[in-house]
Amino acid sequence: SATLDALRDAALADFDNDEPLIIYSDALQQAGDPRGEFIALQLAPRRPATEKRERELVRGHARDWIAPLDVAVRGDSIRFERGFLHTCRVEGATASELEALKGHPFWSTVRELDCDDMTFATQPIFAGLLRGTFTAAALDVLAQRDAPLPLEGVISTPQMTYGLRLRFGM
């Protein structure tokens, strides 16, 4: 278990590099962990047969694979890439649960985030974030970071106009 944790941590530390992920995937498969197969499937070229197997694995294991983040992530918003959490909506957690999850290394793989708590959404752990829902104040916090985010898209928080809830994208 300590070896698997060290391999996982190495994969998270260099997440855009396939090599640590492949090593971690192989070790998981040797240990009989279905996540190893899932990572290998997600790193392989897309085929209908592999996509079906990915869906089966996600249905059976998604909540386990994102634990302890599962208390703060809406289940129907979860999407995986490269075997880890890629997209999610943070909601339903108490302030103390969110506080306990701040800085958790599993957030580092999230590239798309929808979250109403702007202090949570601007954490340094989200350094690889590509798309997100942010207020203008949160964007100001992000712009003042030493290392800028590679943001490709931003959706502003909902605004009320004549009783309609609207989202504006950039």
N, C-alpha and C positions, 0 to 999 in steps of 0.2 A: 504494500500500500504506500509506503514512503517513497519507493521508487516511482510508482505511478504518479504520485503527487508531484514529485520533482520533474518528471517528464511533462506533466500537464502545465506546471508553472513555466517550464522552458518554452512550451508551445505558445502559451499566453504572452510571454515576454517578447516573442518575435512572431506575432500572429500572422503576418503577411508572408512569412517564409514557409513553404510546404514541408521542408525537411523535418523540423521538430514535430510537426503535426503527423507526418507519416510514421515517425519513430513512436510517438505516443499511440497512434492508432494500432500499430503492430503489437505493442506491449499490451494494450487493452484486449485485443483479439486473443493473444496468447493466454490472458487471464480469464477468458470467457466472457468478457464484458461486451454487450451488444453495441455500446457506443463506439468501440473500435471499428466495427463493421460500418456504422453510420458515417464516421469521419472518412473512411476509405471510399464509401459510395459518393459522398459529397465532393471529394477531391477528384474523382474519376470523371471522364466525359459523360454528359447527360444521355441517358437512354431510357425509354419507357419502362423497361423492366426494373431498372435501378430506382427510378422515381417512385414506382409502386412500393418497393421494399423500403425506401426512405420514409414514405408516408406511414407504413406499418410500424416502423421503429419509433417514429415521432409519436404516433398515437399511444404506444405502449410505454414510452419512457421520457417524454418531453419534460414533465414536471420534475422528475428525478434529476434530469440533466441540468436544469437551471436552479435547483435548490442550492442555497437558501433564498435565492431571489424570487422564488415562486410566490411568496407571500405578498409581493409588491407588483407582480406582473399579471396583467389580464390574460387569461388563458387563450382567448381567441386571437390575441395579437402576436403570439409567438411565431417567429420565423427563424430558422437556423441556416447558417452558411458555414462551410468548412467545419461542420460538426458542433458549432457553438452558437449561442444566442446572437442573432444579428439584428432583429427588429422586435420591438415590443412597445406596449403602452403601460406606463407605470400608473397604477391607481388601486385604491382600496386598502392600502396599507396605512397603519396609524403613523403618527409622527415619530414615535419611538422605534417602530419597525424600520422606517426609512432611515432614521439616524443610525441604527445598527448595521444597515446595509451600505452606508456611504463608504466609498473607496473599495468595496469588495472587488477582487480581481476579475470576477466573472462579468462585470460590467464592461471591461476593457474591449470585449469583442463586439459590443453593440455599435452598429453603424447608423441605425435609424431609431430615433427615440421620440415618443409622444408622451409628454409628462406635464401636468399642471403645476407641479412644485418646481419653480424656477431655481431655487437654491440647490435642489437635488440635481436638476438637469445641467447645471454649470460646473459640476465636479470635475477635477482634473482627470479622474479615471476614464472619462469619456473622450480621451484625446484623439481617437480615430473616428469620431462622429462625422457622418457625411450629410445626414438630413435630420431635422428635428423641428419640434414645435417650441418656439421661444417668444417671450415678450421682448419689447425693445430694450428694457432694462437688463434682461438676461443676455441679449446680444452685446450690450455694452460691456458686461462682465467678461464675456468670451473674447471680445476684441482686445481687452487689456491683458490677456494672458501673455506670458513670455513666448510660448510656442502656440502659434495660431492653429485653429481647427481647420481641417480640410473640407469645410462645409460646401456642399454642392447645392443644397436647397434648404430653405427655411419656410415654415408655415407659421404665421402669427397665431396667437391664441384667439379663441373664439370672441367675437364681438357681437353685442346685441344691437340690431337695427330693426326697429318696428316689430319687435317680438321674434325676429328670425335670428338664428344662430349662424354666423358666417365665419368662414376661415379664408384667409387671404394668403396666397403663396407667392414666393419670389424665386 
